[in-house]
Amino acid sequence: MPSAAGGPVAVVAAAAPALGISPEMYPTEDDLAYEEEILREPFKLKGWWRYLVARAAAPFAKRAVIYERALKALPGSYKLWHAYLRERLDHARPHPISHHAYASLNNTFERALATMHKMPRVWVLYLTSLLDQRLLTRARRAFDRALRALPVTQHDRIWPLYLRLASLPACPVETSLRVFRRYLQYDPSHAEDFIDFLISANRWQEAADRLASVLNDDGFRSVKGKTRHQLWLELCEILTKHADEVAGLKVDAILRGGIRKFTDEVGKLWTSLADYYVRRTLYEKARDVFEEGVASVMTVQEFSVVFEAYTQFEQSMLAAKLEAAEEEGAGSDGEDEAGRKNGMDKLSKKFVAGCWLNDEDDTDSRLARFERLLDRRPELLSSVLLRQNPHNVEEWHRRVKLFEKDPTRQVATYVEAVKTVDPMKAAGKPHTLWVAFAKMYEKHNRLDSAEEIFKKATQVNYKAVDHLASIWCEWAEMELRHNNFDKAIELMRQATAEPSVEVKRRAAAEGDEPVQMKVHKSLKLWSFYVDLEESLGTLESTRAVYERILDLRIATPQIVLNYAYLLEENKYFEDAFKVYERGVKIFKYPHVKDIWVTYLTKFVRRYQRSKLERARELFDEAVKQAPPQEKKALYLQYAKLEEDYGLAKRAMNVYDEAVRAVPNSEKMSMYEIYIARAAELFGVPRTRQIYEQAIESGLPDRDVMTMCMKFAELERNLGEIDRARAIYVHASNYADPNSHPEFWKKWNEFEIQHGNEDTFREMLRIKRTVAASRSQTHFILPEYLMQRDQRLNLDEAVDTLKRAGVPEDEMAALERQLAPGPSAAPPPAAAPANRMMNFVSAGVQAQAESSRQPQAAAAANNEDIELPDESDEEDDVQIAEKSVPAAVFGELGKRAAENREEESSGAQENEQLGALERIKRRRQ
């Protein structure tokens, strides 16, 4: 240790010329403190680190000297080594890789690893630097040393860099393969990376082997998110496109296994298998694979893929043959005489050896095969659809149409169809296959075969009874077409025969009852049977069939009508009426409606008035059973019976009962008929009672208004003007002037023609009253305030006026007017009990009474409003109710009062004062 007198700076300065150190490297006076500290404690990291931090801005060479001195004293310091290596990396990075800085860097890394070989970060820095320098051999050896030096738990930091080295283009393939194989021993889950590398390196054999091993491993999970299906497709692509380079794998078995396992890409796998054989020049084997593919795919999309590849294969084979023939033809043009002689020898050998069998030109056969393939496409597509659903009846029919020119194929298709289709699972009507099969034999005049087909068809257990019934009907129709009438009827008897008790017991014991046990109740069979009997049988046999239908309770209203019509044609009227009776007992509404109408019509036409009581009973029973919406026609028919053959009074009773029984929507039309018939039978005065009944019967308001207008018109025609006016007054309650202007126009014309000034005013008053009562904007606020004034104090009234928007000056005047004083007048007498609220009198009646009883009239009309002479334009009249304070109306009240004074012309002096005038005078 040198003395303190000399100092470390002097020592270093003295030794620098001998060591060849640049003067810039000399310690300065600023370094003295740090140098003394590290001299005192050279084995403490703290002093060295402070020295390095203090000289952070110094040149790298000077800092490198400090690092070297520090590491010489502390060779095991990870912190120093890591910082030193990072600075060396930053110093060397701007230079090209051939610069001597990289050699110094690598040397430094090697010295560091002598003590830092357990530190993975140091290894990562070193290996990354070697990769950047593209020192492949040195890097590979360094990777091996790192893997040997570090524990297995830290290998995951090294292997990504190692795989990066193996993936470099400059790295030899064998080296990369060995690296990947070693990596798979460490982590087998990354087999896909190795496979991708093998594919990129064109190592197809090993790539196929690795893919096969991965697919055979049920526990393998793709780190790239690939499905097993995708891996299968990759393997298939390798096997098919590089068939010559892959050996040792059973390609056919692998691809067929994928076809069985992955059903969503069957078409692609079949084409891959065929492509494999094509690349191996096994063309016939490829053709067999294509045939197997189109015969086994299940969807139209997959069929399209395989068939398109198949057609391309055949087309390419044909094109290759044609090109070869053209090349041979071009080469033969340049042959010499010796060549032609050799050609003659070959031709003679061909004819002698075996004629055309030795001909190598198969262009025609390939062309025929290609055309045949295109012609087979509809048939192959039909097979695909039937493989999807072999019980599709319509598809079987379409398949038969494909062989219209080949009856043998049609028969074979029908046989296959009836054997394949299960009636319980069939999509469509399976019996149509049997019918079409039999008709095909019938078309070729082979009735015995057609009958045999029908016979077998009747023994099939169909899902629905109607299917079996259709078979029997088609069989009988075929017999009819060939004039075998007796046999057709016999077939119907056989079909409708009820099974014996023993057969029923046996079927019940088996559990599932076949349709053969139910077909004897088929309405379709019986309808066909009864048509045959009517056309070919006797009346007795036909009646027996109809009776059997009724006994089985399978008849329809039309069958009942047909049976009755048959009996009527043969003059069995009473029997026909008995059939009608049975029909109305069997059916309910609405099905029985036609039976009742026909029954009643024919009964009345047959017996007229001879059996009137029985007809009345029938009508009573019919209207009793009928719902309200069906009663109108029956009542009209009933009334017609009474009018023609009975009593007019009873007819009126029928009409009266009808208007009560029909629904509300039909009451108006029923009343109109009732009134018209009453007027014709008993005269117009008889209709008054009907009109009154109609008005009070609860009709809708519009119908009541219409009925009142007709009633009033009737009274006017009879000269009863007062009765007509009373009817108009009553009808006004149902007529809104805004929505029913036609009513008020009619009344207006009536008053102009038959009324006077008073009645016209009364009509206008009623119109205003109705309009006010139906309007939603009534002037009732002042009246409301006056009624509340009797119960509330003055403050509440003032608040209410403020909310109503009355100005404050008018409100003050009104407050003084409404405030009760000591000389307040007693409350007016109560209004009459029959006075309606919001009802405004026209003043006519009050004026008449005022001449006789002035005091009583004045008390009674204390609140009536005086009205001026009115014109037809009643829309401009302002309606007010009770007395309204003038303060509320303001100037409107003054102008209204002045107008009334001018229009009155002195007549107002003799009439009672109105509310507005009283308010005006009171304010004055």
URFEN-V670382 format. One record per pair of residues at least 4 apart in sequence whose ideal C-beta (glycine too) atoms are under 7 Angstrom apart, sorted by the first residue. I is the first residue (numbers start at 1). J is the second residue. Records with the same first field share a line. If there is no record, write none. Layout:
I=J ; J
//
This chain:
1=39
2=6 ; 8 ; 11
6=10 ; 11
8=12 ; 27 ; 35 ; 36 ; 39
9=13 ; 27 ; 32 ; 35
10=14
11=15
12=16 ; 26 ; 27
13=26
15=19
16=21 ; 26
21=25
24=59 ; 62
25=61 ; 62 ; 65
27=31 ; 35
31=35
32=36
33=37
34=38 ; 47 ; 50 ; 51 ; 54
35=39
36=40
37=41 ; 47
38=42 ; 47 ; 48 ; 51
41=47
42=73
43=73 ; 74
45=49 ; 74 ; 77 ; 79
46=50
47=51
48=52 ; 70
49=53
50=54
51=55 ; 66
52=63 ; 66
55=62 ; 63 ; 66
58=62 ; 63
60=64 ; 87 ; 91
61=65
62=66
63=67 ; 87
64=68
65=69
66=70
67=71 ; 80 ; 84
68=72
69=73
70=74 ; 80
71=75 ; 80 ; 81 ; 84
74=80
75=115
76=115
77=81
78=82 ; 116 ; 119
79=83
80=84
81=85 ; 112 ; 116 ; 122
82=86 ; 121 ; 122
83=87
84=88
85=89 ; 108 ; 109 ; 112 ; 122 ; 125
86=90
87=91
88=92 ; 105 ; 108
89=93 ; 105 ; 125 ; 129
91=101
92=99 ; 101 ; 102 ; 105
95=99 ; 101
97=102 ; 133
100=104
101=105
102=106 ; 133
103=107
104=108
105=109 ; 129
106=110
107=111
108=112
109=113 ; 126
112=116 ; 122
113=117 ; 122 ; 126
116=122
117=149
118=149 ; 150
120=124 ; 150 ; 154 ; 157
121=125
122=126
123=127 ; 146 ; 150 ; 158
124=128 ; 157 ; 161
125=129
126=130 ; 142
127=131 ; 139 ; 142 ; 143 ; 146 ; 161
128=132 ; 161
129=133
130=135 ; 138 ; 139 ; 142
131=139 ; 161 ; 164 ; 165
134=170
135=139
136=140 ; 165 ; 170 ; 171
137=141
138=142
139=143 ; 165
140=144 ; 165 ; 175
141=145
142=146
143=147 ; 158 ; 162 ; 165
144=148
145=149
146=150 ; 158
147=155 ; 158
150=154 ; 155 ; 158
155=159 ; 186
158=162
159=163 ; 183 ; 186
160=164
161=165
162=166 ; 179
163=167 ; 179 ; 183
165=171
166=171 ; 175 ; 176 ; 179 ; 180
167=176 ; 197
171=175 ; 176
172=176
173=177 ; 201
174=178
175=179
176=180 ; 197
177=181
178=182
179=183
180=184 ; 194 ; 197
181=185
182=186
183=187 ; 190
184=188 ; 190 ; 191 ; 194
189=223
190=194 ; 223
191=195 ; 210 ; 214
192=196 ; 222 ; 223 ; 224 ; 226
193=197
194=198 ; 210
195=199 ; 207 ; 210 ; 211
196=200
197=201
198=203 ; 206 ; 207 ; 210
199=207
203=207
204=208 ; 238 ; 242 ; 245 ; 246
205=209 ; 245 ; 246 ; 247
206=210
207=211 ; 238
208=212 ; 235 ; 238 ; 239 ; 246 ; 249
209=213
210=214
211=215 ; 231 ; 234 ; 235 ; 238
212=216 ; 235 ; 249
213=217
214=220 ; 231
215=228 ; 231 ; 232 ; 235
222=226
226=230 ; 231
228=232
229=233 ; 262 ; 265
230=234
231=235
232=236 ; 258 ; 262
233=237 ; 265
234=238
235=239 ; 254
236=240 ; 255 ; 258 ; 269 ; 272
237=241 ; 272
238=242 ; 246
239=243 ; 246 ; 249 ; 251 ; 254 ; 276
240=272 ; 275 ; 276 ; 279
242=246
243=276 ; 279 ; 280
244=279
249=254
250=254
251=255 ; 276
252=256 ; 273
253=257
254=258
255=259 ; 269 ; 272 ; 273
256=260
257=261
258=262 ; 269
259=266 ; 269 ; 270
265=269
266=270 ; 297 ; 302
267=271 ; 297 ; 302 ; 305 ; 306
268=272 ; 305
269=273
270=274 ; 289 ; 293 ; 306
271=275 ; 305 ; 306 ; 309
272=276
273=289
274=278 ; 286 ; 289 ; 290 ; 309 ; 313
275=279
276=280
277=282 ; 285 ; 286 ; 289
278=283 ; 286 ; 313
282=286
283=287 ; 317
284=288
285=289
286=290 ; 313
287=291
288=292
289=293
290=294 ; 306 ; 310 ; 313
291=295
292=296
293=297 ; 306
294=303 ; 306 ; 307 ; 310 ; 380
295=383
297=302 ; 303 ; 306 ; 384
298=302 ; 384 ; 387 ; 388
299=303
300=304 ; 381 ; 384
301=305
302=306
303=307 ; 380 ; 381 ; 384
304=308
305=309
306=310
307=311 ; 377 ; 380
308=312
309=313
310=314 ; 373
311=315 ; 373
312=316
313=317
314=318 ; 369 ; 370 ; 373
315=319 ; 370
316=320
317=321 ; 366
318=322 ; 366 ; 367 ; 370
319=323
320=324
321=325 ; 363 ; 366
322=326 ; 363
323=327
324=328
325=329 ; 361 ; 363
326=330
327=331
328=332
335=339 ; 340
337=341
338=342
339=343
340=344
341=345
342=346
343=347
344=348
345=349
346=350
347=351
348=352
349=353
350=358
351=355
353=358
354=358
362=366
363=367
364=368
365=369
366=370
367=371
368=372
369=373
370=374
371=375
372=376
376=380
377=381
378=382 ; 402
379=383 ; 402
380=384
381=385
382=386 ; 395 ; 398 ; 399 ; 402
383=387
384=388
385=392 ; 395
386=390 ; 392 ; 395
389=427
390=420
391=421 ; 422 ; 425 ; 426 ; 427
392=396 ; 427 ; 428
393=397 ; 421 ; 426 ; 427 ; 428 ; 429 ; 430 ; 432 ; 433
394=398 ; 428
395=399
396=400 ; 417 ; 421 ; 433
397=401 ; 436
399=413
400=410 ; 413 ; 414
403=409 ; 410 ; 413
406=410
407=411
408=412
409=413
410=414 ; 440
411=415
412=416
413=417
414=418 ; 433 ; 437
415=419
416=420
417=421 ; 433
418=433 ; 434 ; 437
421=426 ; 430 ; 433
422=426
423=430 ; 460 ; 461 ; 462 ; 463
424=463
426=430
429=467
430=462 ; 467
431=435 ; 457 ; 462 ; 467 ; 470 ; 471
432=436
433=437
434=438 ; 453 ; 457 ; 471
435=439 ; 471 ; 474
436=440
437=453
438=442 ; 450 ; 453 ; 454
439=443
440=444
441=446 ; 449 ; 450 ; 453
442=447 ; 450 ; 478
446=450
447=451 ; 482
448=452
449=453
450=454 ; 478
451=455
452=456
453=457
454=458 ; 471 ; 475
457=471
458=468 ; 471 ; 472
461=514 ; 515
462=467 ; 468 ; 515
463=467
465=469 ; 515 ; 518 ; 519 ; 522
466=470 ; 522 ; 524
467=471
468=472 ; 515 ; 516 ; 519
469=473 ; 519 ; 522 ; 524 ; 525
470=474
471=475
472=476 ; 491 ; 495 ; 525
473=477 ; 524 ; 525 ; 528
474=478
475=479 ; 491
476=480 ; 488 ; 491 ; 492 ; 528
477=481
478=482
479=484 ; 487 ; 488 ; 491
480=485 ; 488
484=488
485=489 ; 536
486=490
487=491
488=492 ; 532
489=493 ; 532 ; 536 ; 537
490=494
491=495
492=496 ; 525 ; 528 ; 529 ; 532
493=497
495=519 ; 525
496=520 ; 525 ; 526 ; 529
497=520
498=520
499=503 ; 504 ; 517
501=505
502=506
503=507
504=508 ; 517
505=509
506=510
507=513 ; 514 ; 517
508=513
513=517
515=519
519=525
521=552 ; 554
522=526
523=527 ; 554 ; 556
524=528
525=529
526=530 ; 549 ; 554
527=531
528=532
529=533 ; 545
530=534 ; 542 ; 545 ; 546 ; 549
531=535
532=536 ; 537
533=537 ; 541 ; 542 ; 545
534=542 ; 566
537=541 ; 542
538=542
539=543 ; 570
540=544
541=545
542=546 ; 566
543=547
544=548
545=549
546=550 ; 563
547=551
548=552
549=554 ; 555 ; 559
550=555 ; 582
555=559 ; 560 ; 586
557=561 ; 583 ; 587 ; 591 ; 592 ; 594 ; 595
558=562
559=563
560=564 ; 579 ; 583 ; 595
561=565 ; 594 ; 595 ; 598
562=566
563=567 ; 579
564=568 ; 576 ; 579 ; 580
565=569
566=570
567=572 ; 575 ; 576 ; 579
568=573 ; 576
572=576
573=577 ; 606
574=578
575=579
576=580
577=581 ; 603
578=582
579=583
580=584 ; 595 ; 599
581=585
582=586
583=587 ; 595
584=592 ; 595 ; 596 ; 599
587=591 ; 592 ; 595
588=592
589=593 ; 625 ; 626 ; 627 ; 630
592=596
593=597 ; 630
594=598
595=599
596=600 ; 622
597=601
598=602
599=603
600=604 ; 618 ; 619 ; 622 ; 637
601=605
602=606
603=607 ; 615 ; 618
604=608 ; 615 ; 641
607=611 ; 615
608=645
609=645
611=615
612=616 ; 645 ; 646
613=617
614=618
615=619 ; 641
616=620
617=621
618=622
619=623 ; 634 ; 638 ; 641
620=624
621=625
622=626 ; 634
623=631 ; 634 ; 635 ; 638
626=630 ; 631 ; 634
628=661 ; 662 ; 663
629=663
631=635 ; 661 ; 662
632=636 ; 658 ; 662 ; 666 ; 670
633=637
634=638
635=639 ; 654 ; 658
636=640
637=641
638=642 ; 654
639=643 ; 651 ; 654 ; 655
640=644
641=645 ; 646
642=646 ; 647 ; 650 ; 651 ; 654
643=648 ; 651
646=650 ; 651
647=651
648=652 ; 681
649=653
650=654
651=655
652=656 ; 678
653=657
654=658
655=659 ; 674 ; 677
657=661
658=662 ; 670
659=667 ; 670 ; 671 ; 674
662=666 ; 667 ; 670
666=670
667=671 ; 697 ; 699
668=672 ; 699 ; 703
669=673
670=674
671=675 ; 690 ; 694 ; 707
672=676
673=677
674=678 ; 690
675=679 ; 687 ; 690 ; 691
676=680
677=681
678=682 ; 686 ; 687 ; 690
679=683 ; 684 ; 686 ; 687
682=686
684=714 ; 718
687=691 ; 714
688=692
689=693
690=694
691=695 ; 707 ; 711
692=696
693=697
694=699 ; 707
695=704 ; 707 ; 708
699=703 ; 704 ; 707
700=704
701=705 ; 734
702=706
703=707
704=708 ; 734
705=709 ; 731 ; 734 ; 735 ; 740 ; 743
706=710
707=711
708=712 ; 727 ; 730 ; 731
709=713 ; 731 ; 743 ; 746
710=714
711=715 ; 727
712=716 ; 724 ; 727 ; 728
713=717
714=718
715=720 ; 723 ; 724 ; 727
716=721 ; 724 ; 750
720=724
721=725 ; 754
722=726
723=727
724=728 ; 750
725=729 ; 759
726=730
727=731
728=732 ; 747 ; 750
729=766
731=735 ; 743
732=766 ; 770
735=740 ; 743 ; 744
736=740 ; 770 ; 774
737=741 ; 744 ; 767 ; 770 ; 771
741=745
742=746
743=747
744=748 ; 767
745=749
746=750
747=751 ; 763
748=752
749=753
750=754
751=755 ; 759 ; 760 ; 763
755=759 ; 760
756=760
757=761
758=762 ; 844
759=763
760=764
761=765 ; 842 ; 844 ; 870
762=766 ; 842 ; 844
763=767
764=768 ; 870 ; 874
765=769 ; 840 ; 842
766=770
767=771 ; 874
768=772 ; 874 ; 877 ; 879
769=773 ; 839 ; 840
770=774
771=775
772=778 ; 838 ; 879
773=838
779=879 ; 880 ; 881
780=784 ; 881
781=785 ; 804
782=786 ; 884 ; 885 ; 888
783=787 ; 881 ; 882
784=788
785=789 ; 797 ; 800 ; 801
786=882
788=792 ; 797
789=797 ; 818
792=796 ; 797
794=798 ; 815 ; 819
795=799
796=800
797=801 ; 818
798=802 ; 811 ; 815
799=803
800=804
801=806 ; 811 ; 814
806=810 ; 811 ; 887 ; 888
807=811
808=812
809=813
810=814 ; 887 ; 890
811=815 ; 887
812=816
813=817 ; 887
814=818 ; 885 ; 887
815=819
817=885
820=824
828=862
829=859
831=835
832=860
835=839
838=881
840=865 ; 879 ; 881
841=845 ; 846 ; 864
842=867
843=847 ; 864 ; 866 ; 867
844=848
845=849
846=850 ; 857 ; 860 ; 861 ; 864 ; 912
847=911
849=853 ; 857
850=854 ; 857 ; 912
853=857
854=858
855=859
856=860
857=861 ; 912
858=862 ; 912
861=912
863=882 ; 883 ; 915
864=912 ; 914
865=880 ; 914 ; 915 ; 916
866=900 ; 908 ; 911 ; 912 ; 913 ; 914 ; 917
868=900 ; 903 ; 904
869=903
870=874 ; 877
878=896
880=884 ; 915
882=915
883=915 ; 918 ; 919
884=888 ; 889 ; 915
885=919
886=893 ; 919 ; 920 ; 923
889=893
891=895
892=896
893=897 ; 916 ; 919
894=898
895=899
896=900 ; 916
897=901 ; 916 ; 917 ; 920
898=902
899=903
900=904
901=908
904=908
907=911
913=917 ; 918
914=918
915=919
916=920
917=921
918=922
919=923
920=924
//
